[in-house]
Amino acid sequence: MQQLSEADFDARVIQAGVPVIVAFTADWCAPCKWLKPVLAEVASGAEGRVQVFSVDTDQSPGLAARYTVASLPTVILVSEGIEVERSLGVEPERLRSWVPSSRSPGTEAEPESESI
């Protein structure tokens, strides 16, 4: 997972062509360390449907202020340059739910067969 700075945030997040998950973390934050494997899993399973980045709030306090980050970890979902969802703390299932389905638009899931 790539770390962003204030210098490259807008180009990588606001102007992205896909939804972006941004984790605001710090090295000293224990729950942030618990969240790292979850974010890595989400990133590896996203297959270009979502990008995942982190922001170290100690190194980029302006971004933390811009997004009113008051506790760590804070994870936001940005789509088309706008924050659409926010997670506070470690919420693995919620973060996984932010990755869009890999099915093509207009395709439906196979109906389940009924057992009699």
C-alpha positions in Angstrom: 0.0 0.0 0.0 1.4 3.3 -1.1 1.7 6.2 1.3 0.6 9.6 0.1 1.8 13.1 1.0 0.1 16.4 0.7 2.0 16.9 -2.6 0.5 14.0 -4.4 -2.8 13.5 -2.7 -5.0 15.4 -5.1 -3.6 13.8 -8.2 -3.8 10.3 -6.8 -7.1 10.6 -4.9 -9.3 13.5 -6.0 -8.6 13.0 -9.7 -8.6 9.2 -9.6 -10.8 7.4 -12.2 -11.8 4.8 -9.6 -13.0 4.9 -6.0 -10.1 5.4 -3.5 -9.8 4.1 0.0 -7.5 6.4 2.2 -6.4 5.2 5.6 -5.2 8.0 7.9 -2.8 6.4 10.3 0.4 7.0 12.4 3.3 4.8 13.3 2.6 5.0 17.0 -1.1 3.9 16.6 -1.6 0.3 17.6 -5.0 -0.1 15.9 -3.5 1.3 12.8 -1.1 -1.6 12.8 -3.9 -4.1 13.1 -5.6 -2.4 10.1 -2.6 -2.8 7.8 -3.2 -6.4 6.8 -6.9 -5.7 6.2 -6.1 -2.9 3.9 -3.5 -5.0 2.1 -6.1 -7.7 1.6 -8.6 -5.2 0.2 -6.0 -3.7 -2.1 -5.0 -7.1 -3.5 -8.6 -8.2 -4.0 -9.7 -4.9 -5.6 -8.2 -5.7 -9.1 -8.2 -2.1 -10.3 -11.8 -1.4 -9.1 -10.5 0.5 -6.0 -7.2 2.0 -5.1 -5.9 1.9 -1.5 -3.5 4.4 0.0 -2.4 5.5 3.4 -1.6 9.0 4.9 0.7 9.3 7.9 -1.0 12.1 9.9 2.2 13.0 11.6 3.9 13.7 8.2 0.8 15.2 6.5 -1.1 17.1 9.2 -2.7 19.3 6.6 -4.5 16.4 5.1 -5.7 15.2 8.5 -7.1 18.7 9.1 -8.6 18.9 5.7 -10.6 15.7 6.3 -11.3 16.5 10.0 -9.5 13.4 11.2 -9.9 13.4 15.0 -9.1 9.7 15.8 -6.9 7.0 14.3 -7.3 5.0 12.3 -9.8 6.9 10.2 -10.5 5.4 6.7 -12.4 7.3 4.1 -13.8 6.2 0.7 -13.5 8.9 -2.0 -15.4 8.6 -5.2 -15.3 11.2 -8.0 -13.3 13.5 -5.6 -15.9 13.4 -2.9 -15.8 11.6 0.5 -18.7 9.2 0.4 -18.1 7.0 3.5 -16.0 7.0 6.6 -14.9 4.3 9.0 -13.4 5.0 12.5 -11.3 2.3 14.1 -10.8 -1.2 12.8 -13.9 -2.3 10.8 -12.7 -5.0 8.3 -16.1 -6.1 7.0 -17.1 -2.5 6.4 -13.9 -1.8 4.4 -14.3 -5.0 2.4 -17.8 -3.9 1.5 -16.4 -0.7 -0.2 -14.9 -2.8 -3.0 -17.4 -2.9 -5.9 -18.4 -6.3 -7.3 -16.3 -7.6 -10.1 -19.4 -8.6 -12.1 -20.0 -6.6 -15.3 -22.8 -4.1 -15.3 -26.0 -5.7 -16.4 -25.0 -9.3 -15.4 -26.9 -11.0 -12.7 -25.8 -13.7 -10.3 -26.8 -17.2 -11.0 -30.1 -18.1 -9.3 -29.8 -20.6 -6.6 -31.5 -23.9 -7.3 -34.2 -25.0 -5.0 -34.0 -28.4 -3.3 -37.3 -30.2 -2.9 
